[in-house]
Amino acid sequence: MSTKIFAHRGASKYAPENTMAAFRLAELMQADGIETDVQLTKDQVPVIIHDESINRTTNKRGLVRKLTYEELRQADAGAWFSRDYAGEKIMSLDDFLEWFKKTPMLLNLELKTNKYPYPGIEEIVLNRLTEHGMKERTTISSFHADTIRRIAKLDPEMDTGFLTSRRPRQLFSLMDAIGAKALHPKYRLLNKKLIQDCLQHQVPIRVYTVNQPVYILRALEADCDVIISDVPDRALELQKGYNTS
């Protein structure tokens, strides 16, 4: 199996996260896929943003769930990173998918439901993926077990990934109960036991957020299904060297 390299929130080391600039750069770097985040606005529009508030990554303030899509569009999502990116906007999932489906890349959508539940987000996102013909190229992931369970119930064929920054007790029983098809662990959890357990249970490992060469190489050695990185160019270069060594 060849490990795939996904750009975390786009090529977010080099351009403002979750903007078209970061996504286009990931495509230019020839990343295999993009990992990005979805939340719902006050008027139920699915949008691409990581934080529950817009404070850190725009020039405005407020919670995503308390603002309409048009209000979010007034915010500058690029200038905080660099003046070179002033004018970048928070994107709707529809606009993102309209661009993305024309690329050769794979997609990982994380539903950010671990703090606010965003009732109905699972069905909304599944409907958008269906409308854009993107279900077969997409994985839906979440830290929230109930979100994965709802996705699996709504569409048993949908690829799902359970995100975790720690190893819960009875991990594989939990994943089986909620219908998670893959494990998305934090890179520091990757060790021989986890790798062996995933092999035994035939569970793909898609590890996040892997930026340092030593951890990228460890994930390559473990034959992880996916490496999610802020620096996809670095991961691809290390992969090239690893494959020829």
Protein Blocks (a to p, Z undefined) as FASTA:
>chain_A
ZZddddeeijfklbcehifklmmmmmmnopabdcddddddfkopacddfbfbfklmmcbe
cdfklpcfklmmmpccklmmomklgoiacddfklmmmmmmmpmbdcdddddfklbgogok
lmmmmmmmmmnopmmmpccddfblklmmmmmmmmmmbccddddfbdcehklmmmmmnopa
bdcddfklpcfklmmmmmmnopacdddddfbfklmmmmmmnopabdcdfblmlmmmmmmm
mmmZZ
